[in-house]
Amino acid sequence: MLENAKAVGKPLKTIRPIPTLEDVAEMAAVSTATVSRSLNSPERVGEKTRKRVMEAVEKLGYTPNFAAQVMAAKRSFTIGAVLPTMENAIFARGMQAFQEELYHRGYVLLVSSFLYDPDIEEDQIRTMVARGADGLLLIGHDRDPSIYKYLQNHNVPTLVSWMYNEAEPHPSVGFDNRKSMANLVAEVIAKGHRKLAAIVGNKQHNDRVRQRILGMKDSLRAHGLDTSSLEIVETPNDIESGGDSFEALMSKSHQPTAIICGNDVLAVGAMRRARQLNIDVPGDVSVTGFDDIELAKIVDPPLTTVHVPHQEMGRRAAGELISLIKGETDAVAVNLKTTVKIRASLGSPKS
């Protein structure tokens, strides 16, 4: 075969040795421990040193031996996140910040969704654990206690996000959904609205929805209004369902003057249907949302909503979860501040 190759003028390929950690250390003029820290805990290495190491990694084409890392550190450097849905933008910005922070700290993110089905969520959690995830990010506290017991028995640190509830014992980085919604409804009432209705997602197995409903009622009571007059429509969290629910509410003989939506996706659906039905927002009815995703600013008119600090929440959640994995901290409960953003979709009711 060698003779044939020479005969046709084809040069033989030289097999290059696979670069090692020691090769990177020698080229960067640092120790192998510094190379390891640069790759696995970059925040612990000075910027100039880390840059020199990464240039050597790039030049040599070095790829860390993942199996060796796992065996040496007894960790997979992988974190799982189990989300209710990836079909809309509610979780996108927070998860992007979460992933970026993990990357900078040397971790890889695995993401799955369960479409608000608790049985699928449990299956996904068990799958993440079986695949060796060092820790898990879950959305909200609402799940069977046996799942938390399972995670505890398998020594998998777990952090809850998008939710803060001081009564819950599990570590969390989130915000007070109840208080945040109460603050928004207070602004609606301050505009003179007394006939309110709500469009929300399914509250079963969803503590964020339940807390936001409680916040609506808290605000009504605080202003001397009857909570039983608040009509609440539960619907899937998508634009079309938000529109259908809006149309159903506005077809009633006693129309609301303001519709409080449980999130911005539902609110955008409501406003889109309002335009199709020639119903003026906010002239005929005001509409509010919750989350302050990008759609809230570009919809016409711009949407009054609750601004959730998604990016800060994602970064903080990543940092706190890694600290839990490393045993550097005990259970945490971080309550981030939300703000009400008053925009043109909220006006005063017709007299």
N, C-alpha and C positions, 0 to 999 in steps of 0.2 A: 504493500500500500504506500510505503514511503517513496519507493521508486516511481510509482505512478504519479504521486503528487508532484515530484520533482520534474517529471517528464512534461506535465502540462503547465508547468510554471506557477503552480499555486503555492504560496508561502505557507509554511506550517504555523499554526497559531500557538503562541506560547501561553500556557496557563499561568496566570498571575496568582501569586499566593493571596489568600484572603487577609486583608489588613486586620490587625489585632488592636486591642486596647493599648498594649505596650507601644505599638507603632505610632498611634496618635499621641501618646504621652511624649515619645522621643521627638517627634516633629514639632510639637507645641512647647517643648522644653518645660514640661510640668510633670508631676507625679501621676501615676495611674489613678490614685484616689481623687485627684483634682479633675481628671477626665470624667470619672464616674459621677462626681458631684455636678459637673457641668451638664451632663446628660440627664441626670435623675432629679437633682435639686438645684436648678440653675440660680435660684434666688440666693443661694449660699456662696456663690462665686462672684468675684469682682467682674465688672463688665469687660475690661481689657483682657483679662485672663480667659473669660468665657468666649470672647470673640476669637482669640487665638486658637483655642481648642476647637471651636466650630469650623474655623478655616481649615485646620488639619483634618478634621472629620470629612469635610467636603472634598478636599484635595485627594485624600486617600480612598474616598468612597467607602468609609467605614460604616458598618451597620452593627449596632449592638446585638449581642447574642441574647435574645429575649429569654430563652429557656434558662440560660445561665443566670440571668438577672433574677428571675423568679426563684430559682433554687437558692441563690446567695442571700437574697433579701427576704425570702419567704412571703413575697408580695408579687402581684401581677401588674401593678402600676396601671390598673384598669378600674374605672368607676362606671357603674351603671346608672342610668336615669330612666325611670318608668313613668311616662307621661300619659295623661288621659287621652290626648289626641294630637296629631300632627297635621290635621286637616285645615286649621286656620292659624292666624298669627298670634293668638293669645299668649303662647309660651315661647315664641320664636326669639324675641330679643333677650329675654332672661337666659335661655339656654345657650344662645350664642356667647354671651358673657361668661357663663359657666364653663363652656368648652374652652374658650380662650385662656381663662385662668388655669384650668387643668393642664393645658398644653405648656404654658410657661413654667409649670411646676413638675413637668415630666410625666404626666398621666394621660392616658387615652380614654375617651368617652365612648361607651356603648349606649345607644338609645333605642327604646322600644315604646310602643303605645298600646293602650288597652281599650280604647273607645268607650270609656266610662263603664266597662263591664268588670266588676270586682273579681269574678272568676278568672278572667283573662289576666288581670293584674297580678293575682297570686301566682299564676302559672309563669308569667314573665319574671317575677321576682325570684322564684325558685330556679328558673333557667339562668338568670344572671349569677346567682350564687354558685350554681353548678359549673359555670364557666370561669369561676375564680375571681369574680369582681371583689376588689378590696373594700368597697363601700358602695352604698346606694343612695341616690336622691329620689325621694318620693314626693308627690304633690298632694298636700293636705294630709290631715291626721286620720281621716275616716276610713278605717279598714278593720277587719276582724283582728282581735287581740292575738289570736294564734299566729298570725303572720309576724308580728313583732317578736313573739316568743321564739318562732323559728329562726329569725335573724339573729336574735340574741344567742341561741344555742349554737349557731354556726359562726359566732364571733364576727359578724359582718356589721360594722358601724353604719348607721342609717340616719340621714338628715331629711327632715320635712321642709318643704319650701312652699311659697305662695300662701302661707298661712301662719299667723301668730295667734296663739291662744294660751294664755298663761295657765289655764287649767290643765293643759296637756303635758304629760311627763317627757315626751320625746324631744330630742334636740331639733331645733327649727331655726330657719332664717326666713322671715316673711313679714307680713303686715296684718294689721287688725282689720279684717274684712267688714266686721260689724260696725265699728266706729267710722271707718272710711265711708261706708254707704250712708250712715246716719248724717255725716257732715254734708254729703251731696244733697240728700233730701231736704236738709235744713235750708239750703240755698234755693231749692225749688219752691219750698213753702214761703220763703222770704220774698219771692217774686209775686206772691199772691195766689198761688195754686192751692186748691182745696180738693179737687176731684182728680185723684191720682190712680194710675194703674201701673202694673209691672209686667215685664216680659223677662223671664229667667230660664236658665237651663234646668234640667231635672235635678231636684234637690236630694233625691235618694242616692246614698253613697257619695254625696258631694257636700262636704262641710262648708266650702266657700260659698256656695249658693245659699245654704241655710243661714249662714251668718249674715249675708247681705240682706236677706229677707228680714231677719231680726233687726238689722240696722234701719231699714225702712220704717218698721213699726216703732222702733225706739224714737225716731224723729217725729213721727206722727203724734205719739203720746206726749212727747215733750212740748208740742205746740197745741195740745188740747184737742187733737183730732181723733176721730173714731178709726181704729185700725181695721175694724171689720168692713169698712167701706173700700178698702184697698183690694181691688181685683187683681189676682196674680195668675198669669198664664205661664205654664211650664212647657218648654219646647226644646228640640235639639239645638245645639249651638252652631247654627249656620245662618247665612244671610237670607236664604229663601224662607226658612222657618221663622226668622224674625219678622219678615214681611208678612207672612200668613197670619202671625199672631197680632201684628199691628192692624191688619185689615179686619180681623175678627173683633178687636176691641172698638175700632172706630165705626163698626156697623151697628153697634148697640144704641138703644134709644138714649141712654145716659152716657154720653161720650166723655172720656177723661179730657182734662185740659193739659195734662202732662203724663208722659209715659216714661217710667224709669226702667231702663234695660239693665240686665245683670252683667252685660259686657258690651264692648264696642262692636263686636261682630253682629250681635242681635240688633243693636241700635242702628247700624248702617243698613241692615236689612229693612228695618222699620222706616227709615228715611227714604230709602229707595222706593218702597211701596207707596209711601206718601206722595212722592212725585208722580208715580204712575196713576194714582187716584186723584190727582190735582188737589191734594190736601196740603196746605201751606204749613211749613215748619219754619219758625215757631208761631206764625200768625194764627193758625187753627189749633195746633197742638204742639207743645214742646216735647223734645225727646232728649234723654240723657243716656250716657253709656258708663262704662267702667273699664279701666286698664290704660287708656291713652296710647293705643297702638298707632301706627303711622296713618291708618285710615281715618282716625278721628280728626286729623288736621286737614286732610285734603277733601273730605266729603263736603258737600254744599247743602246747607250751611255747615261750617265747622262745628264739631260735636262737643257739647259740654260733657265732661267726664271726670273720673278720678284718675289722677296721674299716679301710676305705680312705678317705683324706682327699679325697673326690671334689670338694668345693667348692674347697678349696685347689688341687688339681690343675688344675681348670678355669681358675681365675683365673690361676695361674702360667703355664699353657700359653698363654693368650691374650696375656699380657704378653711372654713370651719370643718368641712367634711374631711379634708386631708389632715387637719389637726386631730380629729377624732381617730382617724386611721392610725396615725403615728403615736397615739396615746398622749398627746401633748395637752389635751383639755378634756374636761368632763362634759356632761350635757350642757348645751347652750340653748338660749331662747332669745333670738335677736328680733326686735320689733322695729321695722323700718317705717319711716314717716311717708305718708301719702298726702297729696294735695288735690283740692278740687280745682279743675280748670274750667272757668266760665267762658263759654264761647256762644256763638250766635244761635245755636239750636235751642237755647233756653231763653224764653221771653216771658212777658206777663200775659195772663189770660185775658181774653176779651171781656169787657165789662158787660 
